[in-house]
C-alpha cells in the first residue's frame, strides 16, 4: 500500500501508518541471515523513507485496541504514552503473534521467532556469547524470556532445539546447522508430521536434507522447556543450551473486544474484497485475517500476494467506488532454504533441489527488498 501511495498519492486523504518498528525485516531472508549469508542491512526495509515518499504520517507505536463501533484505534507509542485515533477507513495488517504460554517454561527460557527483529538481535547475542542488555517485548507487551535473561554473559550454545515442524522451523534448523560457530547438535521438534501441509515429495527431500546435515527430527510435541532441556510428550528429554520456538501464529488478543467479526481462532474474518464481514470500512490482509470464502495457509506468499489487491480496494473504497473481489491462488510455490546456499522447491506436488534453486530464491528475495527500498 505504501508503494502504491508513493506512486499515486490519494488527494485530500490523510493516511497514517502505525508500526512499532521503523523497518521491516523481510522474513524470506531470515534463514539466510541466521546462516550468515546476508548482512543485517540486506534483510531490512526502512519504513520511514517509504512513508515519507508516500506522503504518509508515521507513528512509531503499536495498535493495542480497536473500537469498530466508534471507529477508533488505541495506540501505544514507543515513548510510553497512549492515544486514540479515529478513522474513516482502517487496514489491519499487523500479522499474528506467538502464544508464549502454550509451552510450559518457554516464556522464561526460550527465544521466540516473532517479532523477527527482536529475535535476530537476541539470537545474535546468544550465538556470540554476549549478554542481551535490553528487555525486549513482543507486540502484545510480553517479555521475550531469553532476551530478558542477559544480565550476565553466557557461553555460546552447543546444543540447540528448534520447536516447529513447518517451513519456518525447518529453514531455521538448517540455517543454524550451516552457520559457522560452536553449535554441536541441533534437534527439530515437529509437534506432528514434518511439513504436514506440503507434499510427500517435499517431505522426503527435506527429511534427507536434515539427515545429511545432522539435524535430528522428533515428531512429538514439546511440553515444557527448562534452562537446560526440552521435554517432549513421548517422554524424551532433549538437552539444550537454547530452545527456539518457531511455531505458528495466533491472533492478537486485542481483536477479541474490538466488535469486528472474527473466525473461530480470533482472526479478522474478511470476504472476497478483503473487507471485514461486519464492518466494511475495515480491511484485513496477511496473517491477521482469514478469508471466510477462501481459506489459505498463513504464509508469506499469500500475505505478499494480497498486497496489490488490498492497495487497489483501499483506493477504490476511499474514492467511493465498488471494491473488486480478489481470489487468492489455490497453490503456491514453496521454497525451502537449506542454509548452505542450496534450496528445495515444490510446485503442484513436484519438487527440485540444488544450488540453482538456492540462487533463484536469493534473486526473488533480493528483488523484493530492492523493489520496496526504491519505491
C-alpha positions as CSV (number, residue, x, y, z in Angstrom):
1,X,0.0,0.0,0.0
2,X,2.9,2.4,0.8
3,X,4.5,1.6,-2.5
4,X,1.1,2.3,-4.3
5,X,0.7,5.6,-2.5
6,X,4.2,6.6,-3.3
7,X,3.4,6.2,-7.0
8,X,0.0,7.9,-6.9
9,X,-0.9,9.7,-3.7
10,X,-4.6,9.9,-2.6
11,X,-5.8,13.5,-2.9
12,X,-7.4,15.1,0.3
13,X,-6.9,11.9,2.3
14,X,-4.7,11.8,5.4
15,X,-3.0,8.4,5.8
16,X,-1.3,7.2,9.0
17,X,1.0,4.2,9.3
18,X,1.4,2.7,12.8
19,X,4.3,0.4,13.3
20,X,6.4,-0.4,16.4
21,X,9.4,-1.0,14.2
22,X,11.0,1.6,11.9
23,X,11.9,-1.1,9.5
24,X,10.5,-4.3,8.1
25,X,12.7,-7.4,8.4
26,X,11.8,-9.5,5.4
27,X,11.0,-12.9,6.7
28,X,12.1,-14.7,3.5
29,X,15.7,-13.7,4.1
30,X,15.8,-14.5,7.9
31,X,17.2,-18.1,7.4
32,X,20.0,-16.7,5.2
33,X,20.7,-14.0,7.8
34,X,20.9,-16.7,10.6
35,X,23.2,-18.8,8.4
36,X,25.5,-15.8,7.9
37,X,24.8,-15.5,4.1
38,X,23.3,-12.0,4.4
39,X,24.3,-8.9,6.2
40,X,21.7,-7.5,8.6
41,X,21.0,-4.4,6.5
42,X,20.4,-6.5,3.4
43,X,17.3,-8.0,5.0
44,X,15.6,-4.8,6.2
45,X,13.4,-2.3,4.5
46,X,13.3,1.1,6.2
47,X,9.8,2.3,6.7
48,X,10.3,6.0,7.3
49,X,11.6,6.8,3.8
50,X,8.9,4.8,2.2
51,X,6.2,6.5,4.3
52,X,7.7,9.9,3.5
53,X,7.7,9.3,-0.2
54,X,4.0,8.1,0.1
55,X,3.1,11.3,2.0
56,X,2.0,9.1,5.0
57,X,2.2,10.2,8.7
58,X,4.3,7.6,10.5
59,X,3.6,6.8,14.2
60,X,6.2,4.7,15.9
61,X,4.0,2.6,18.1
62,X,1.6,-0.3,18.1
63,X,-2.2,-0.8,17.9
64,X,-3.3,-2.2,21.3
65,X,-7.1,-1.9,20.7
66,X,-9.7,-1.3,18.0
67,X,-13.2,0.0,18.7
68,X,-15.0,-0.8,15.5
69,X,-18.3,0.8,16.6
70,X,-16.7,4.2,17.3
71,X,-14.1,3.8,14.5
72,X,-11.0,4.3,16.6
73,X,-7.7,2.7,17.3
74,X,-5.9,2.8,20.6
75,X,-2.1,3.3,20.0
76,X,0.7,2.8,22.4
77,X,3.7,4.9,21.4
78,X,7.3,3.8,21.9
79,X,7.7,6.7,24.4
80,X,5.2,5.0,26.7
81,X,2.2,7.2,26.1
82,X,-1.1,6.1,24.5
83,X,-3.5,7.9,22.3
84,X,-6.8,7.2,20.4
85,X,-7.0,7.9,16.7
86,X,-10.3,8.0,14.8
87,X,-10.5,6.6,11.3
88,X,-12.8,6.6,8.3
89,X,-11.1,3.5,6.9
90,X,-8.7,1.1,8.6
91,X,-6.5,-1.6,7.3
92,X,-5.3,-4.2,9.8
93,X,-2.1,-5.8,8.5
94,X,-0.2,-6.5,11.8
95,X,0.4,-10.2,11.3
96,X,0.0,-12.7,14.1
97,X,1.6,-13.1,17.5
98,X,3.1,-16.1,19.3
99,X,1.4,-17.8,22.2
100,X,4.1,-17.7,24.9
101,X,2.1,-19.8,27.4
102,X,1.4,-22.8,25.2
103,X,4.7,-24.5,26.3
104,X,5.5,-24.5,30.0
105,X,8.6,-22.6,30.7
106,X,9.0,-21.2,27.2
107,X,8.4,-17.6,28.2
108,X,11.3,-17.8,30.7
109,X,13.8,-20.0,28.8
110,X,13.2,-19.8,25.0
111,X,13.6,-17.4,22.2
112,X,10.5,-16.8,20.0
113,X,10.9,-16.1,16.3
114,X,8.4,-13.2,16.5
115,X,8.9,-10.3,16.5
116,X,11.5,-11.1,13.9
117,X,13.8,-8.1,14.6
118,X,13.8,-8.8,18.3
119,X,14.6,-12.5,17.6
120,X,17.5,-11.8,15.3
121,X,19.1,-9.4,17.8
122,X,18.7,-11.8,20.7
123,X,19.8,-14.8,18.7
124,X,22.9,-13.0,17.5
125,X,23.8,-12.0,21.1
126,X,23.4,-15.6,22.3
127,X,25.4,-17.1,19.5
128,X,28.2,-14.6,20.2
129,X,28.0,-15.4,23.9
130,X,27.1,-11.8,24.6
131,X,24.7,-10.5,27.3
132,X,21.4,-9.2,26.0
133,X,21.3,-5.9,27.6
134,X,17.7,-4.8,27.0
135,X,14.4,-6.4,27.8
136,X,12.6,-7.0,24.5
137,X,8.8,-7.2,24.3
138,X,6.6,-8.7,21.7
139,X,3.7,-6.9,20.0
140,X,1.4,-7.8,23.0
141,X,3.8,-6.4,25.5
142,X,5.1,-9.7,26.8
143,X,8.7,-10.0,27.8
144,X,10.8,-12.2,25.5
145,X,12.2,-14.6,28.1
146,X,15.6,-15.4,26.7
147,X,16.2,-11.9,25.5
148,X,15.5,-10.6,29.0
149,X,17.8,-13.0,30.7
150,X,21.0,-11.4,29.6
151,X,22.2,-9.8,32.8
152,X,25.2,-12.0,32.7
153,X,27.4,-13.1,29.8
154,X,26.7,-16.6,28.6
155,X,28.8,-19.0,26.7
156,X,27.7,-19.7,23.1
157,X,25.2,-22.6,23.0
158,X,26.4,-26.1,22.0
159,X,23.0,-27.8,21.8
160,X,20.0,-26.2,20.2
161,X,16.4,-27.3,19.9
162,X,14.1,-25.7,17.3
163,X,10.4,-26.2,18.0
164,X,8.2,-26.1,14.9
165,X,7.7,-28.5,12.1
166,X,6.6,-26.1,9.4
167,X,8.8,-24.4,6.8
168,X,10.0,-21.8,9.2
169,X,11.2,-24.3,11.7
170,X,12.9,-26.4,9.1
171,X,14.7,-23.4,7.5
172,X,15.8,-22.2,10.9
173,X,17.3,-25.6,11.9
174,X,19.1,-25.9,8.6
175,X,20.4,-22.3,8.8
176,X,21.7,-22.8,12.3
177,X,23.4,-26.0,11.1
178,X,25.1,-24.1,8.3
179,X,26.3,-21.3,10.5
180,X,29.9,-21.2,11.5
181,X,30.4,-21.5,15.2
182,X,30.4,-23.8,18.2
183,X,27.0,-25.4,17.7
184,X,27.4,-29.2,18.0
185,X,23.9,-30.6,17.9
186,X,20.6,-29.4,16.6
187,X,17.2,-31.1,17.1
188,X,14.0,-30.2,15.3
189,X,10.8,-30.9,17.3
190,X,7.8,-31.0,14.9
191,X,4.7,-31.5,17.1
192,X,3.4,-33.9,14.5
193,X,4.4,-34.9,10.9
194,X,7.2,-32.9,9.4
195,X,5.8,-30.3,6.9
196,X,2.3,-31.7,7.2
197,X,0.9,-29.1,4.9
198,X,3.2,-30.0,2.0
199,X,3.5,-32.8,-0.5
200,X,5.1,-36.2,0.3
201,X,7.8,-35.4,-2.3
202,X,8.9,-32.2,-0.5
203,X,8.8,-34.0,2.9
204,X,11.1,-36.7,1.6
205,X,13.6,-34.2,0.2
206,X,13.6,-32.2,3.4
207,X,14.0,-35.3,5.6
208,X,17.0,-36.2,3.6
209,X,18.5,-32.7,3.8
210,X,18.0,-32.7,7.5
211,X,19.6,-36.1,8.0
212,X,22.6,-35.3,5.7
213,X,23.3,-32.2,7.8
214,X,22.9,-34.0,11.1
215,X,19.7,-32.4,12.3
216,X,17.7,-34.9,14.5
217,X,14.0,-34.8,13.9
218,X,11.5,-35.6,16.7
219,X,7.9,-35.9,15.6
220,X,6.5,-35.2,19.0
221,X,5.0,-32.2,20.9
222,X,7.2,-30.1,23.2
223,X,5.5,-30.0,26.6
224,X,8.0,-27.9,28.7
225,X,11.3,-26.0,28.4
226,X,13.8,-25.6,31.2
227,X,17.1,-23.8,31.2
228,X,19.0,-26.9,30.1
229,X,16.4,-29.2,28.4
230,X,13.2,-29.5,26.4
231,X,10.7,-32.3,27.4
232,X,8.5,-33.9,24.8
233,X,5.1,-35.6,25.2
234,X,6.7,-39.0,24.4
235,X,8.9,-38.8,27.5
236,X,12.0,-37.8,25.7
237,X,14.2,-35.1,27.3
238,X,16.4,-33.2,24.9
239,X,19.4,-31.5,26.5
240,X,19.8,-28.0,25.1
241,X,21.6,-24.7,25.9
242,X,19.0,-22.8,23.9
243,X,15.5,-23.5,22.7
244,X,13.9,-21.6,19.8
245,X,10.1,-21.6,19.3
246,X,9.1,-21.4,15.6
247,X,5.5,-22.5,15.8
248,X,2.5,-20.9,14.1
249,X,1.0,-17.6,14.9
250,X,-2.1,-16.7,17.0
251,X,-4.5,-13.8,16.7
252,X,-3.7,-10.6,18.7
253,X,-5.7,-10.7,21.9
254,X,-6.9,-7.1,21.4
255,X,-9.0,-8.2,18.5
256,X,-11.5,-10.1,20.8
257,X,-13.2,-7.0,22.2
258,X,-13.0,-5.0,19.0
259,X,-16.5,-5.6,17.8
260,X,-15.2,-7.0,14.5
261,X,-16.4,-10.3,13.1
262,X,-13.7,-12.9,13.9
263,X,-13.2,-16.5,13.0
264,X,-13.1,-19.3,15.5
265,X,-9.5,-18.7,16.2
266,X,-9.9,-14.9,16.8
267,X,-8.6,-13.7,13.4
268,X,-10.4,-10.9,11.5
269,X,-13.0,-12.5,9.2
270,X,-12.9,-11.0,5.7
271,X,-14.6,-11.6,2.4
272,X,-13.6,-11.5,-1.2
273,X,-12.8,-7.8,-1.2
274,X,-10.6,-8.1,1.9
275,X,-13.2,-6.2,3.9
276,X,-14.4,-7.2,7.4
277,X,-17.6,-9.2,7.2
278,X,-19.1,-6.9,9.9
279,X,-17.5,-3.5,9.2
280,X,-16.8,-2.8,5.5
281,X,-14.7,0.2,6.3
282,X,-12.2,-2.1,7.9
283,X,-9.8,-4.2,5.7
284,X,-7.5,-7.0,6.7
285,X,-4.8,-9.0,5.0
286,X,-1.9,-11.3,5.8
287,X,-1.7,-13.5,8.9
288,X,-4.1,-11.3,11.0
289,X,-7.1,-12.1,8.7
290,X,-9.0,-15.1,7.5
291,X,-10.8,-15.3,4.2
292,X,-14.2,-16.9,5.1
293,X,-14.7,-17.8,1.5
294,X,-11.2,-18.9,0.6
295,X,-9.1,-20.2,3.4
296,X,-5.4,-20.4,2.7
297,X,-2.3,-21.3,4.7
298,X,-0.8,-18.4,6.8
299,X,2.4,-17.9,5.0
300,X,4.4,-15.1,3.4
301,X,3.5,-16.0,-0.1
302,X,-0.2,-15.4,0.4
303,X,0.4,-12.3,2.5
304,X,2.6,-10.7,-0.1
305,X,0.2,-11.6,-2.9
306,X,-2.7,-9.9,-1.0
307,X,-0.8,-6.5,-1.1
308,X,-1.7,-5.3,-4.6
309,X,-5.4,-6.1,-4.3
310,X,-5.5,-4.6,-0.8
311,X,-4.0,-1.4,-2.2
312,X,-6.4,-1.3,-5.1
313,X,-9.5,-1.9,-2.9
314,X,-8.5,0.7,-0.3
315,X,-8.1,3.2,-3.1
316,X,-11.5,2.3,-4.6
317,X,-13.3,2.4,-1.2
318,X,-11.9,5.9,-0.4
319,X,-12.9,7.1,-3.8
320,X,-16.5,5.8,-3.3
321,X,-16.3,3.1,-5.9
322,X,-17.1,-0.6,-5.6
323,X,-14.3,-2.8,-4.3
324,X,-13.2,-5.8,-6.5
325,X,-13.1,-9.4,-5.3
326,X,-9.7,-11.0,-5.0
327,X,-9.3,-14.8,-5.5
328,X,-6.1,-16.0,-3.9
329,X,-4.3,-18.7,-5.8
330,X,-5.0,-22.3,-4.5
331,X,-1.4,-23.4,-4.7
332,X,1.7,-21.5,-4.1
333,X,5.4,-22.1,-4.8
334,X,7.3,-23.4,-1.8
335,X,11.0,-22.7,-1.5
336,X,12.9,-24.1,1.5
337,X,16.4,-22.7,2.1
338,X,18.9,-25.3,3.2
339,X,21.3,-22.8,4.8
340,X,24.3,-23.6,2.6
341,X,23.1,-21.7,-0.5
342,X,21.0,-24.5,-1.9
343,X,17.2,-24.8,-1.7
344,X,14.3,-27.1,-2.3
345,X,11.4,-26.1,-4.4
346,X,7.9,-27.6,-4.6
347,X,5.1,-26.8,-7.1
348,X,1.9,-28.8,-7.6
349,X,3.5,-31.8,-5.8
350,X,6.7,-31.7,-7.9
351,X,10.0,-30.9,-6.2
352,X,13.5,-30.0,-7.2
353,X,16.6,-29.1,-5.2
354,X,20.1,-27.8,-5.6
355,X,22.3,-24.7,-5.7
356,X,20.4,-23.3,-8.8
357,X,17.2,-23.3,-6.8
358,X,19.0,-21.5,-4.0
359,X,20.2,-18.8,-6.4
360,X,16.7,-18.5,-7.7
361,X,15.3,-18.0,-4.2
362,X,18.1,-15.5,-3.5
363,X,17.2,-13.4,-6.5
364,X,13.4,-13.4,-5.6
365,X,14.2,-12.2,-2.1
366,X,16.7,-9.6,-3.1
367,X,14.4,-8.2,-5.8
368,X,11.6,-7.9,-3.2
369,X,13.7,-5.9,-0.8
370,X,15.2,-3.7,-3.7
371,X,11.7,-3.0,-5.1
372,X,10.5,-1.7,-1.7
373,X,13.7,0.2,-0.9
374,X,13.4,2.1,-4.2
375,X,9.6,2.7,-4.2
